[in-house]
Amino acid sequence: MSVARKLGILVFCGVPVIVGGGIVYAIFHDLTPVFIYEALLLIVAGGFFAK
């Protein structure tokens, strides 16, 4: 996998972290669900890199 493709995946996964983290925080008003949400996204991004 090329470096450009890896950077593209990081950008693709970075947008949901920022936007989704804000939405999760607005719903729950606590940082714990935000950390769980971001950990799940990190696992998914790691799955893409492992391929």
Biopython code that builds the backbone (N, CA, C, O; Angstrom):
import numpy as np
from Bio.PDB.StructureBuilder import StructureBuilder

atoms = [
    (1, "MET", "N", (0.847, -1.163, 0.000)),
    (1, "MET", "CA", (0.000, 0.000, 0.000)),
    (1, "MET", "C", (0.901, 1.237, 0.000)),
    (1, "MET", "O", (1.852, 1.325, 0.776)),
    (2, "SER", "N", (0.591, 2.177, -0.871)),
    (2, "SER", "CA", (1.430, 3.361, -0.999)),
    (2, "SER", "C", (1.188, 4.343, 0.144)),
    (2, "SER", "O", (0.188, 4.270, 0.858)),
    (3, "VAL", "N", (2.128, 5.250, 0.289)),
    (3, "VAL", "CA", (2.037, 6.252, 1.343)),
    (3, "VAL", "C", (0.831, 7.165, 1.102)),
    (3, "VAL", "O", (0.140, 7.540, 2.049)),
    (4, "ALA", "N", (0.580, 7.518, -0.149)),
    (4, "ALA", "CA", (-0.558, 8.387, -0.452)),
    (4, "ALA", "C", (-1.875, 7.721, -0.058)),
    (4, "ALA", "O", (-2.781, 8.385, 0.446)),
    (5, "ARG", "N", (-1.981, 6.435, -0.283)),
    (5, "ARG", "CA", (-3.216, 5.722, 0.085)),
    (5, "ARG", "C", (-3.381, 5.674, 1.605)),
    (5, "ARG", "O", (-4.493, 5.834, 2.109)),
    (6, "LYS", "N", (-2.291, 5.458, 2.335)),
    (6, "LYS", "CA", (-2.355, 5.448, 3.797)),
    (6, "LYS", "C", (-2.773, 6.816, 4.335)),
    (6, "LYS", "O", (-3.573, 6.897, 5.268)),
    (7, "LEU", "N", (-2.241, 7.882, 3.759)),
    (7, "LEU", "CA", (-2.630, 9.221, 4.190)),
    (7, "LEU", "C", (-4.097, 9.504, 3.865)),
    (7, "LEU", "O", (-4.788, 10.172, 4.634)),
    (8, "GLY", "N", (-4.563, 9.002, 2.740)),
    (8, "GLY", "CA", (-5.967, 9.153, 2.383)),
    (8, "GLY", "C", (-6.881, 8.452, 3.369)),
    (8, "GLY", "O", (-7.943, 8.968, 3.718)),
    (9, "ILE", "N", (-6.469, 7.277, 3.818)),
    (9, "ILE", "CA", (-7.252, 6.547, 4.819)),
    (9, "ILE", "C", (-7.267, 7.311, 6.136)),
    (9, "ILE", "O", (-8.298, 7.354, 6.807)),
    (10, "LEU", "N", (-6.149, 7.912, 6.516)),
    (10, "LEU", "CA", (-6.112, 8.706, 7.744)),
    (10, "LEU", "C", (-7.058, 9.893, 7.671)),
    (10, "LEU", "O", (-7.750, 10.191, 8.645)),
    (11, "VAL", "N", (-7.100, 10.575, 6.534)),
    (11, "VAL", "CA", (-8.019, 11.702, 6.367)),
    (11, "VAL", "C", (-9.460, 11.200, 6.392)),
    (11, "VAL", "O", (-10.325, 11.807, 7.024)),
    (12, "PHE", "N", (-9.711, 10.095, 5.705)),
    (12, "PHE", "CA", (-11.057, 9.522, 5.661)),
    (12, "PHE", "C", (-11.535, 9.128, 7.052)),
    (12, "PHE", "O", (-12.722, 9.258, 7.353)),
    (13, "CYS", "N", (-10.635, 8.648, 7.903)),
    (13, "CYS", "CA", (-11.010, 8.260, 9.258)),
    (13, "CYS", "C", (-10.954, 9.450, 10.221)),
    (13, "CYS", "O", (-11.575, 9.402, 11.283)),
    (14, "GLY", "N", (-10.238, 10.495, 9.880)),
    (14, "GLY", "CA", (-10.116, 11.657, 10.759)),
    (14, "GLY", "C", (-11.362, 12.507, 10.817)),
    (14, "GLY", "O", (-11.686, 13.065, 11.865)),
    (15, "VAL", "N", (-12.061, 12.614, 9.709)),
    (15, "VAL", "CA", (-13.283, 13.425, 9.680)),
    (15, "VAL", "C", (-14.354, 12.845, 10.599)),
    (15, "VAL", "O", (-14.941, 13.602, 11.372)),
    (16, "PRO", "N", (-14.644, 11.530, 10.555)),
    (16, "PRO", "CA", (-15.643, 10.998, 11.499)),
    (16, "PRO", "C", (-15.227, 11.129, 12.965)),
    (16, "PRO", "O", (-16.086, 11.226, 13.841)),
    (17, "VAL", "N", (-13.943, 11.131, 13.236)),
    (17, "VAL", "CA", (-13.488, 11.290, 14.622)),
    (17, "VAL", "C", (-13.864, 12.682, 15.128)),
    (17, "VAL", "O", (-14.368, 12.819, 16.242)),
    (18, "ILE", "N", (-13.626, 13.704, 14.326)),
    (18, "ILE", "CA", (-13.902, 15.072, 14.757)),
    (18, "ILE", "C", (-15.407, 15.330, 14.823)),
    (18, "ILE", "O", (-15.922, 15.789, 15.842)),
    (19, "VAL", "N", (-16.097, 15.035, 13.741)),
    (19, "VAL", "CA", (-17.529, 15.312, 13.679)),
    (19, "VAL", "C", (-18.302, 14.362, 14.592)),
    (19, "VAL", "O", (-19.145, 14.799, 15.377)),
    (20, "GLY", "N", (-18.018, 13.081, 14.491)),
    (20, "GLY", "CA", (-18.729, 12.097, 15.298)),
    (20, "GLY", "C", (-18.460, 12.253, 16.782)),
    (20, "GLY", "O", (-19.352, 12.042, 17.604)),
    (21, "GLY", "N", (-17.232, 12.623, 17.133)),
    (21, "GLY", "CA", (-16.925, 12.850, 18.541)),
    (21, "GLY", "C", (-17.758, 13.986, 19.124)),
    (21, "GLY", "O", (-18.221, 13.906, 20.261)),
    (22, "GLY", "N", (-17.944, 15.036, 18.342)),
    (22, "GLY", "CA", (-18.781, 16.142, 18.791)),
    (22, "GLY", "C", (-20.237, 15.734, 18.943)),
    (22, "GLY", "O", (-20.909, 16.147, 19.888)),
    (23, "ILE", "N", (-20.722, 14.925, 18.012)),
    (23, "ILE", "CA", (-22.112, 14.466, 18.090)),
    (23, "ILE", "C", (-22.314, 13.551, 19.303)),
    (23, "ILE", "O", (-23.305, 13.675, 20.022)),
    (24, "VAL", "N", (-21.377, 12.642, 19.521)),
    (24, "VAL", "CA", (-21.492, 11.736, 20.671)),
    (24, "VAL", "C", (-21.436, 12.527, 21.969)),
    (24, "VAL", "O", (-22.176, 12.231, 22.907)),
    (25, "TYR", "N", (-20.566, 13.532, 22.034)),
    (25, "TYR", "CA", (-20.490, 14.350, 23.255)),
    (25, "TYR", "C", (-21.776, 15.145, 23.457)),
    (25, "TYR", "O", (-22.229, 15.302, 24.591)),
    (26, "ALA", "N", (-22.368, 15.647, 22.377)),
    (26, "ALA", "CA", (-23.611, 16.405, 22.494)),
    (26, "ALA", "C", (-24.756, 15.522, 22.980)),
    (26, "ALA", "O", (-25.649, 15.991, 23.687)),
    (27, "ILE", "N", (-24.731, 14.253, 22.605)),
    (27, "ILE", "CA", (-25.805, 13.351, 23.028)),
    (27, "ILE", "C", (-25.637, 12.936, 24.497)),
    (27, "ILE", "O", (-26.600, 12.966, 25.264)),
    (28, "PHE", "N", (-24.424, 12.554, 24.886)),
    (28, "PHE", "CA", (-24.210, 11.984, 26.221)),
    (28, "PHE", "C", (-23.676, 12.973, 27.253)),
    (28, "PHE", "O", (-23.775, 12.699, 28.449)),
    (29, "HIS", "N", (-23.118, 14.104, 26.846)),
    (29, "HIS", "CA", (-22.548, 15.115, 27.752)),
    (29, "HIS", "C", (-21.511, 14.513, 28.699)),
    (29, "HIS", "O", (-21.435, 14.873, 29.874)),
    (30, "ASP", "N", (-20.714, 13.585, 28.157)),
    (30, "ASP", "CA", (-19.673, 12.934, 28.936)),
    (30, "ASP", "C", (-18.574, 12.499, 27.972)),
    (30, "ASP", "O", (-18.847, 12.191, 26.812)),
    (31, "LEU", "N", (-17.335, 12.473, 28.451)),
    (31, "LEU", "CA", (-16.226, 12.121, 27.568)),
    (31, "LEU", "C", (-16.001, 10.619, 27.433)),
    (31, "LEU", "O", (-15.343, 10.185, 26.488)),
    (32, "THR", "N", (-16.525, 9.820, 28.348)),
    (32, "THR", "CA", (-16.319, 8.376, 28.283)),
    (32, "THR", "C", (-16.863, 7.768, 26.987)),
    (32, "THR", "O", (-16.141, 7.008, 26.341)),
    (33, "PRO", "N", (-18.102, 8.066, 26.576)),
    (33, "PRO", "CA", (-18.579, 7.518, 25.298)),
    (33, "PRO", "C", (-17.781, 8.026, 24.098)),
    (33, "PRO", "O", (-17.662, 7.331, 23.089)),
    (34, "VAL", "N", (-17.241, 9.227, 24.206)),
    (34, "VAL", "CA", (-16.430, 9.766, 23.120)),
    (34, "VAL", "C", (-15.154, 8.943, 22.975)),
    (34, "VAL", "O", (-14.752, 8.611, 21.861)),
    (35, "PHE", "N", (-14.521, 8.616, 24.093)),
    (35, "PHE", "CA", (-13.305, 7.797, 24.034)),
    (35, "PHE", "C", (-13.604, 6.400, 23.497)),
    (35, "PHE", "O", (-12.798, 5.839, 22.755)),
    (36, "ILE", "N", (-14.733, 5.841, 23.857)),
    (36, "ILE", "CA", (-15.115, 4.524, 23.341)),
    (36, "ILE", "C", (-15.345, 4.596, 21.837)),
    (36, "ILE", "O", (-14.884, 3.732, 21.092)),
    (37, "TYR", "N", (-16.061, 5.631, 21.392)),
    (37, "TYR", "CA", (-16.322, 5.829, 19.963)),
    (37, "TYR", "C", (-15.019, 5.974, 19.186)),
    (37, "TYR", "O", (-14.853, 5.369, 18.127)),
    (38, "GLU", "N", (-14.101, 6.770, 19.707)),
    (38, "GLU", "CA", (-12.834, 6.981, 19.017)),
    (38, "GLU", "C", (-11.961, 5.735, 19.041)),
    (38, "GLU", "O", (-11.214, 5.495, 18.093)),
    (39, "ALA", "N", (-12.036, 4.941, 20.099)),
    (39, "ALA", "CA", (-11.289, 3.685, 20.144)),
    (39, "ALA", "C", (-11.813, 2.715, 19.089)),
    (39, "ALA", "O", (-11.031, 2.016, 18.445)),
    (40, "LEU", "N", (-13.128, 2.670, 18.909)),
    (40, "LEU", "CA", (-13.693, 1.808, 17.866)),
    (40, "LEU", "C", (-13.249, 2.254, 16.478)),
    (40, "LEU", "O", (-12.929, 1.422, 15.629)),
    (41, "LEU", "N", (-13.228, 3.555, 16.248)),
    (41, "LEU", "CA", (-12.753, 4.054, 14.956)),
    (41, "LEU", "C", (-11.268, 3.754, 14.752)),
    (41, "LEU", "O", (-10.834, 3.494, 13.630)),
    (42, "LEU", "N", (-10.498, 3.789, 15.828)),
    (42, "LEU", "CA", (-9.078, 3.463, 15.735)),
    (42, "LEU", "C", (-8.877, 1.999, 15.368)),
    (42, "LEU", "O", (-7.975, 1.672, 14.598)),
    (43, "ILE", "N", (-9.704, 1.123, 15.908)),
    (43, "ILE", "CA", (-9.632, -0.297, 15.563)),
    (43, "ILE", "C", (-9.971, -0.514, 14.096)),
    (43, "ILE", "O", (-9.320, -1.309, 13.417)),
    (44, "VAL", "N", (-10.987, 0.189, 13.604)),
    (44, "VAL", "CA", (-11.374, 0.069, 12.188)),
    (44, "VAL", "C", (-10.255, 0.595, 11.289)),
    (44, "VAL", "O", (-9.935, -0.029, 10.278)),
    (45, "ALA", "N", (-9.665, 1.718, 11.638)),
    (45, "ALA", "CA", (-8.555, 2.268, 10.856)),
    (45, "ALA", "C", (-7.363, 1.309, 10.876)),
    (45, "ALA", "O", (-6.685, 1.135, 9.863)),
    (46, "GLY", "N", (-7.114, 0.693, 12.021)),
    (46, "GLY", "CA", (-6.029, -0.294, 12.110)),
    (46, "GLY", "C", (-6.289, -1.488, 11.230)),
    (46, "GLY", "O", (-5.355, -2.070, 10.677)),
    (47, "GLY", "N", (-7.552, -1.865, 11.091)),
    (47, "GLY", "CA", (-7.912, -2.957, 10.185)),
    (47, "GLY", "C", (-7.605, -2.620, 8.736)),
    (47, "GLY", "O", (-7.168, -3.481, 7.972)),
    (48, "PHE", "N", (-7.832, -1.374, 8.359)),
    (48, "PHE", "CA", (-7.500, -0.945, 6.995)),
    (48, "PHE", "C", (-5.992, -0.967, 6.775)),
    (48, "PHE", "O", (-5.531, -1.355, 5.701)),
    (49, "PHE", "N", (-5.214, -0.553, 7.781)),
    (49, "PHE", "CA", (-3.760, -0.553, 7.631)),
    (49, "PHE", "C", (-3.169, -1.957, 7.616)),
    (49, "PHE", "O", (-2.136, -2.196, 6.991)),
    (50, "ALA", "N", (-3.820, -2.872, 8.300)),
    (50, "ALA", "CA", (-3.303, -4.237, 8.369)),
    (50, "ALA", "C", (-3.460, -4.966, 7.030)),
    (50, "ALA", "O", (-2.741, -5.925, 6.750)),
    (51, "LYS", "N", (-4.387, -4.511, 6.223)),
    (51, "LYS", "CA", (-4.605, -5.145, 4.923)),
    (51, "LYS", "C", (-3.464, -4.978, 3.994)),
    (51, "LYS", "O", (-3.511, -5.462, 2.863)),
]
sb = StructureBuilder()
sb.init_structure("model")
sb.init_model(0)
sb.init_chain("A")
sb.init_seg("    ")
for serial, (resi, resn, name, xyz) in enumerate(atoms, 1):
    if name == "N":
        sb.init_residue(resn, " ", resi, " ")
    sb.init_atom(name, np.array(xyz, "f"), 0.0, 1.0, " ", f" {name:<3s}", serial, name[0])
structure = sb.get_structure()
